[in-house]
Amino acid sequence: MGVPYYLAPMAEISHRAFRELIEDFGSCDAYFSEMISAQALLAGGHYEKWYIDAAPKPEKLVFQLVGSDFEAISQAAALLDRLECAGIDINMGCSAPLIRKTGAGAAWMASIDRSGELIARVRPLVKRRLSVKLRIGYKDDFGYLAQFCRRLESEGVEMITLHPRTVTEKFKRLARWEYVGALRQELKIPVSGNGDISSAEDLVRRAAGPCDAVMTGRATVRQPWIYASARRIESGETGQKKTYNIEEIGLRFLELLSRYQPPDFHVSRARRFFGYFCDNLKWGTFLKNQLNREQTLLEIEQAWRRYFNEHEEKAQV
Ligand SMILES: Cc1cc2nc3c(=O)[nH]c(=O)nc-3n(C[C@H](O)[C@H](O)[C@H](O)COP(=O)(O)O)c2cc1C
């Protein structure tokens, strides 16, 4: 088997229902959770039990924490570490302005000392694998990134995932994968690469290195079977390419969503998922817009079914 494949942490997507869907096709090696607010977790918010639901494979689940406060992140990490899981990840890469404004996510990358101090505080409280997900930094400066990561490593971080874009770069500019290999040269701990993988073939190509693991986000929402397909390619399996029934998979996801997410989350999470999954369809943009107008899960399901009644030939990819 090649290097491990990881599901990326994605807010409103990387929850239990989506992991269950991936399991239908074949597992990946670690599932990163959507980011969990350290403050909200400690406050015992109404929805926290869904955020910390580690099923269906708790032994593969990495909880990702987001926050700006030393004490809150430390306490939240200690709390999550007591649950069954594979590790704790600290979000130092989220570039959303609302998150950064609070000093969380990629804002950590502004200061090596502050981030080093955070890890020094969290490390003794976590027995499981402690990792950090980050970006290149505020500037396109590999020297700074290397220094930042060496400090995290010296404080006890055991793995780094690099999404090689600067903090302010959007998806338009391609991820600079050469930084993943270069960072690996600088560190003793494993470096996982992430960004712009679009197919199983692409995943296998990236896994050939240099990197210690590969993480995929949006491509997995479009193709929840991507890990299974990549393993088949790696094992040299030939023969007919598998086909997937897009209508059935969409219905299965809606069923999982209603089973494993709270009702208040149903519509927003369905829209998030179909925002990518509809890309499998010829008139996907039209359908996405339609689903975005529906107000209940039942209406979303009806609109989904209607599309396939009208476009029968598009049910398979
Ligand atoms: C909808 C969405 C939500 C995301 N939420 C998070 C998050 O909670 N934590 C995080 O570290 N990154 C988050 N990301 C970034 C992804 O983990 C990943 O780094 C990025 O999508 C690039 O990988 P990809 O090209 O494979 O999608 C999110 C991305 C998307 C598209």
The ligand as a Gaussian input file, in Angstrom:
#p B3LYP/6-31G(d) Opt

LIG

0 1
 C      -16.277000      23.960000       2.114000
 C      -14.885000      23.931000       2.693000
 C      -14.706000      23.956000       4.061000
 C      -13.409000      23.927000       4.602000
 N      -13.266000      23.880000       5.965000
 C      -12.021000      23.718000       6.494000
 C      -11.852000      23.494000       7.892000
 O      -12.828000      23.402000       8.661000
 N      -10.573000      23.351000       8.359000
 C       -9.475000      23.410000       7.527000
 O       -8.334000      23.279000       7.997000
 N       -9.622000      23.595000       6.197000
 C      -10.856000      23.725000       5.668000
 N      -11.005000      23.822000       4.311000
 C       -9.814000      23.698000       3.437000
 C       -9.623000      22.224000       3.019000
 O       -9.327000      21.411000       4.135000
 C       -8.487000      22.080000       1.984000
 O       -7.288000      22.578000       2.539000
 C       -8.769000      22.844000       0.685000
 O      -10.105000      22.625000       0.249000
 C       -7.798000      22.421000      -0.425000
 O       -7.926000      21.044000      -0.687000
 P       -8.745000      20.491000      -1.987000
 O       -8.194000      21.210000      -3.181000
 O       -8.471000      19.018000      -1.991000
 O      -10.188000      20.824000      -1.759000
 C      -12.281000      23.880000       3.745000
 C      -12.467000      23.868000       2.358000
 C      -13.750000      23.883000       1.834000
 C      -13.923000      23.816000       0.333000

